[in-house]
C-alpha cells in the first residue's frame, strides 16, 4: 500500500520535474545567458538535489509501472510475489538512479 502511494507521488513529482526539463530546453534554445542561468541553478546544491529527486521519481515510477504491467498480465498476485515485486521495484528504482548518476558523472567528468 505504501509503495502505491509513493508511485502516485512520484507521478505527481514527474510533472514538476518535467517543467524543470522544459525550462532547461527552452533556455538552451534561447541563448547562452538563459542557459547559463539554468545551469547555475541545476549546478547548485539545491538544484542537484531536485534533479536527483527527479531522476529517482522517474526511475521509481518506471519500475512501479513494470510491476503494474506484470499484474496486468495476470501474474504476481500471491502474497509472496506481491512482496517480491514491491521490494524489487523499490530496490531497482534506487539502483537505477545511482547508476544513472554514476554514468553521468563518468561521462561528464564530474561537471
C-alpha positions as protocol buffer text, in pm:
chain_id: "A"
residue {
  index: 1
  type: UNK
  ca { x: 0 y: 0 z: 0 }
}
residue {
  index: 2
  type: UNK
  ca { x: 279 y: 244 z: 88 }
}
residue {
  index: 3
  type: UNK
  ca { x: 454 y: 183 z: -243 }
}
residue {
  index: 4
  type: UNK
  ca { x: 129 y: 250 z: -427 }
}
residue {
  index: 5
  type: UNK
  ca { x: 110 y: 590 z: -258 }
}
residue {
  index: 6
  type: UNK
  ca { x: 476 y: 656 z: -344 }
}
residue {
  index: 7
  type: UNK
  ca { x: 402 y: 558 z: -705 }
}
residue {
  index: 8
  type: UNK
  ca { x: 131 y: 823 z: -721 }
}
residue {
  index: 9
  type: UNK
  ca { x: 353 y: 1081 z: -550 }
}
residue {
  index: 10
  type: UNK
  ca { x: 636 y: 1017 z: -797 }
}
residue {
  index: 11
  type: UNK
  ca { x: 388 y: 1057 z: -1080 }
}
residue {
  index: 12
  type: UNK
  ca { x: 300 y: 1399 z: -941 }
}
residue {
  index: 13
  type: UNK
  ca { x: 668 y: 1486 z: -893 }
}
residue {
  index: 14
  type: UNK
  ca { x: 731 y: 1400 z: -1257 }
}
residue {
  index: 15
  type: UNK
  ca { x: 501 y: 1684 z: -1361 }
}
residue {
  index: 16
  type: UNK
  ca { x: 712 y: 1937 z: -1174 }
}
residue {
  index: 17
  type: UNK
  ca { x: 1039 y: 1780 z: -1286 }
}
residue {
  index: 18
  type: UNK
  ca { x: 923 y: 1794 z: -1645 }
}
residue {
  index: 19
  type: UNK
  ca { x: 869 y: 2168 z: -1601 }
}
residue {
  index: 20
  type: UNK
  ca { x: 1235 y: 2191 z: -1498 }
}
residue {
  index: 21
  type: UNK
  ca { x: 1334 y: 1990 z: -1804 }
}
residue {
  index: 22
  type: UNK
  ca { x: 1125 y: 2218 z: -2027 }
}
residue {
  index: 23
  type: UNK
  ca { x: 1291 y: 2523 z: -1866 }
}
residue {
  index: 24
  type: UNK
  ca { x: 1633 y: 2375 z: -1946 }
}
residue {
  index: 25
  type: UNK
  ca { x: 1538 y: 2302 z: -2309 }
}
residue {
  index: 26
  type: UNK
  ca { x: 1383 y: 2645 z: -2362 }
}
residue {
  index: 27
  type: UNK
  ca { x: 1690 y: 2811 z: -2210 }
}
residue {
  index: 28
  type: UNK
  ca { x: 1917 y: 2607 z: -2438 }
}
residue {
  index: 29
  type: UNK
  ca { x: 1718 y: 2728 z: -2739 }
}
residue {
  index: 30
  type: UNK
  ca { x: 1704 y: 3089 z: -2615 }
}
residue {
  index: 31
  type: UNK
  ca { x: 2073 y: 3157 z: -2582 }
}
residue {
  index: 32
  type: UNK
  ca { x: 2387 y: 3131 z: -2370 }
}
residue {
  index: 33
  type: UNK
  ca { x: 2272 y: 3370 z: -2096 }
}
residue {
  index: 34
  type: UNK
  ca { x: 1945 y: 3188 z: -2029 }
}
residue {
  index: 35
  type: UNK
  ca { x: 2122 y: 2853 z: -2047 }
}
residue {
  index: 36
  type: UNK
  ca { x: 2387 y: 2970 z: -1801 }
}
residue {
  index: 37
  type: UNK
  ca { x: 2114 y: 3071 z: -1555 }
}
residue {
  index: 38
  type: UNK
  ca { x: 1954 y: 2727 z: -1568 }
}
residue {
  index: 39
  type: UNK
  ca { x: 2294 y: 2558 z: -1539 }
}
residue {
  index: 40
  type: UNK
  ca { x: 2376 y: 2774 z: -1238 }
}
residue {
  index: 41
  type: UNK
  ca { x: 2054 y: 2665 z: -1069 }
}
residue {
  index: 42
  type: UNK
  ca { x: 2088 y: 2295 z: -1151 }
}
residue {
  index: 43
  type: UNK
  ca { x: 2456 y: 2306 z: -1055 }
}
residue {
  index: 44
  type: UNK
  ca { x: 2378 y: 2441 z: -707 }
}
residue {
  index: 45
  type: UNK
  ca { x: 2330 y: 2205 z: -414 }
}
residue {
  index: 46
  type: UNK
  ca { x: 1952 y: 2250 z: -409 }
}
residue {
  index: 47
  type: UNK
  ca { x: 1936 y: 2218 z: -788 }
}
residue {
  index: 48
  type: UNK
  ca { x: 2130 y: 1892 z: -785 }
}
residue {
  index: 49
  type: UNK
  ca { x: 1908 y: 1760 z: -509 }
}
residue {
  index: 50
  type: UNK
  ca { x: 1600 y: 1846 z: -715 }
}
residue {
  index: 51
  type: UNK
  ca { x: 1745 y: 1685 z: -1029 }
}
residue {
  index: 52
  type: UNK
  ca { x: 1847 y: 1378 z: -827 }
}
residue {
  index: 53
  type: UNK
  ca { x: 1494 y: 1357 z: -688 }
}
residue {
  index: 54
  type: UNK
  ca { x: 1352 y: 1391 z: -1039 }
}
residue {
  index: 55
  type: UNK
  ca { x: 1579 y: 1109 z: -1156 }
}
residue {
  index: 56
  type: UNK
  ca { x: 1467 y: 888 z: -869 }
}
residue {
  index: 57
  type: UNK
  ca { x: 1100 y: 971 z: -933 }
}
residue {
  index: 58
  type: UNK
  ca { x: 1144 y: 879 z: -1298 }
}
residue {
  index: 59
  type: UNK
  ca { x: 1323 y: 551 z: -1226 }
}
residue {
  index: 60
  type: UNK
  ca { x: 1089 y: 454 z: -942 }
}
residue {
  index: 61
  type: UNK
  ca { x: 782 y: 533 z: -1148 }
}
residue {
  index: 62
  type: UNK
  ca { x: 924 y: 325 z: -1434 }
}
residue {
  index: 63
  type: UNK
  ca { x: 989 y: 25 z: -1210 }
}
residue {
  index: 64
  type: UNK
  ca { x: 649 y: 51 z: -1043 }
}
residue {
  index: 65
  type: UNK
  ca { x: 492 y: 75 z: -1387 }
}
residue {
  index: 66
  type: UNK
  ca { x: 663 y: -251 z: -1481 }
}
residue {
  index: 67
  type: UNK
  ca { x: 524 y: -403 z: -1159 }
}
residue {
  index: 68
  type: UNK
  ca { x: 174 y: -293 z: -1260 }
}
residue {
  index: 69
  type: UNK
  ca { x: 231 y: -432 z: -1609 }
}
residue {
  index: 70
  type: UNK
  ca { x: 320 y: -771 z: -1459 }
}
residue {
  index: 71
  type: UNK
  ca { x: -7 y: -757 z: -1266 }
}
residue {
  index: 72
  type: UNK
  ca { x: -196 y: -662 z: -1583 }
}
residue {
  index: 73
  type: UNK
  ca { x: -58 y: -979 z: -1740 }
}
residue {
  index: 74
  type: UNK
  ca { x: -217 y: -1175 z: -1456 }
}
residue {
  index: 75
  type: UNK
  ca { x: 96 y: -1264 z: -1258 }
}
residue {
  index: 76
  type: UNK
  ca { x: 231 y: -1175 z: -915 }
}
residue {
  index: 77
  type: UNK
  ca { x: -87 y: -1177 z: -707 }
}
residue {
  index: 78
  type: UNK
  ca { x: 22 y: -1422 z: -438 }
}
residue {
  index: 79
  type: UNK
  ca { x: 133 y: -1253 z: -117 }
}
residue {
  index: 80
  type: UNK
  ca { x: 497 y: -1353 z: -155 }
}
residue {
  index: 81
  type: UNK
  ca { x: 502 y: -1247 z: -521 }
}
residue {
  index: 82
  type: UNK
  ca { x: 346 y: -910 z: -442 }
}
residue {
  index: 83
  type: UNK
  ca { x: 604 y: -855 z: -171 }
}
residue {
  index: 84
  type: UNK
  ca { x: 890 y: -951 z: -403 }
}
residue {
  index: 85
  type: UNK
  ca { x: 763 y: -723 z: -680 }
}
residue {
  index: 86
  type: UNK
  ca { x: 724 y: -438 z: -434 }
}
residue {
  index: 87
  type: UNK
  ca { x: 1075 y: -470 z: -295 }
}
residue {
  index: 88
  type: UNK
  ca { x: 1210 y: -528 z: -644 }
}
residue {
  index: 89
  type: UNK
  ca { x: 1056 y: -205 z: -771 }
}
residue {
  index: 90
  type: UNK
  ca { x: 1192 y: -11 z: -473 }
}
residue {
  index: 91
  type: UNK
  ca { x: 1545 y: -151 z: -497 }
}
residue {
  index: 92
  type: UNK
  ca { x: 1553 y: -126 z: -877 }
}
residue {
  index: 93
  type: UNK
  ca { x: 1443 y: 239 z: -869 }
}
residue {
  index: 94
  type: UNK
  ca { x: 1718 y: 333 z: -625 }
}
residue {
  index: 95
  type: UNK
  ca { x: 1978 y: 124 z: -808 }
}
residue {
  index: 96
  type: UNK
  ca { x: 1891 y: 270 z: -1148 }
}
residue {
  index: 97
  type: UNK
  ca { x: 1904 y: 622 z: -1007 }
}
residue {
  index: 98
  type: UNK
  ca { x: 2250 y: 570 z: -863 }
}
residue {
  index: 99
  type: UNK
  ca { x: 2368 y: 406 z: -1186 }
}
residue {
  index: 100
  type: UNK
  ca { x: 2239 y: 695 z: -1398 }
}
residue {
  index: 101
  type: UNK
  ca { x: 2424 y: 946 z: -1180 }
}
residue {
  index: 102
  type: UNK
  ca { x: 2745 y: 741 z: -1179 }
}
residue {
  index: 103
  type: UNK
  ca { x: 2734 y: 718 z: -1559 }
}
residue {
  index: 104
  type: UNK
  ca { x: 2650 y: 1088 z: -1590 }
}
residue {
  index: 105
  type: UNK
  ca { x: 2946 y: 1187 z: -1374 }
}
residue {
  index: 106
  type: UNK
  ca { x: 3177 y: 943 z: -1557 }
}
residue {
  index: 107
  type: UNK
  ca { x: 3074 y: 1076 z: -1898 }
}
residue {
  index: 108
  type: UNK
  ca { x: 3055 y: 1440 z: -1790 }
}
residue {
  index: 109
  type: UNK
  ca { x: 3379 y: 1437 z: -1596 }
}
residue {
  index: 110
  type: UNK
  ca { x: 3214 y: 1537 z: -1268 }
}
residue {
  index: 111
  type: UNK
  ca { x: 3056 y: 1853 z: -1406 }
}
